[in-house]
């Protein structure tokens, strides 16, 4: 079987959903597992609803707009009843009618997960209305994680044991539709896998099903050596290795989720990145051969970063005991490090801007550490470049941190 993943842009409106159907018809007769993200900007809308609900504020207008958006699309693509969608909507409204969980992140996952549930329901209703035999699986019954809300860590043994459920569903349908991004904790609560986690879901399902391949359908021709919005001359990476893809994803390449490639590498499952606008084009293939990795230099920019410098208040050296305390605080506040550097008296980290998480980190460290920070900095990663490349890309910017290795240069710029 093949595993496909369609992101939010590929299902953002009725025309997009019909396009998904036309792509799937190219593979008539093959067994397909199709992972679908939330439609368009639905996740952002659900985050607003969750935040207002958690604070006890009114969110009816946002909820009505979100429901109307989905219902209108369903009516446009399904000539009859939207039965699967209506059942999911009823469950969503039931969750909202209850008091939110006291834990902000737990409550977040219980609400935001319905973006994927609603989109997969509509796609399932549409495909069946077109005679493309489809069944919808509930990822909450398949993907089992630990108790880390908003960043669920997969329990691979328990998740793999659920593969027979998917196989049974596929026996009665050619296409199995499943949500990306979501799962269930060991204690039975809905969890999300982190933003852009739908790619990871596709890899999880491919891993437990021993799939032939995974294809991620995007609005770009494949993986590029740079963001084409920033560099109009960006070129397609036709073929790269698993290792290179993992490095690029870790450093912030937005086309692939950082956790996506590893399970595929473990089983040698090729990953294709293709355009849903031009599905006939070959796109990028990610596999074990590393011969093509250094052919084209790659540039990755992460904007809106925060550079934190953490210094012991007693002016002591930063030693292993300090690092243990700092990393424990980072884990508790759920702050992810994008770059780190230490000196005798300070430990510096570059992180994504998230005021709530950074405030919690500062609160945890404040008794024993002084924290200084620079906001709105940019983290630039250059793969397989040279000294001139670094100078050209950093021109006109102040370099706060520069790290160089054999294949990679990383700079924090202001």
Buried (B, 14 or more C-beta within 10 A) or exposed (E): BBBBBBBBBBBBBBEBBEBBBEBBEEBEEEBBBBBBBBBBBBBEBBBEBBBBBBEEEEBEEBBEEBBEBBBEBBEBBBEEEBEBBEEBBEEBEEBBEEEBBEEBBBBBBBBBBBBBBBBBBBBBBBBBBBEBEBBBBBBBEBBBBBEBBBBBBBBBEBBBEBBEEBEEBBEEBBBBBBBBBBBBBEEEBBBBBBEBBBBBBBBBBBBBBEBEBBBBBBEBBBBBBBBBEEBEEBBBBBBBBBBBBBBBBBBBBEBBBBBBBBBBBEEEBBBBBBBBBEBEEBBBBBBEEEEBBEEBBBBBBBEEBBBBBBBBEEEEEBEEEBBEBBEEBBEEBBBBEBBBBBEEEBBBBBBBEBEEBBEBBBEBBEEBBEBEBBEEBBBBBBBBBEEEBBEEBBEEBEEBBBEEEEEBBBBBBE
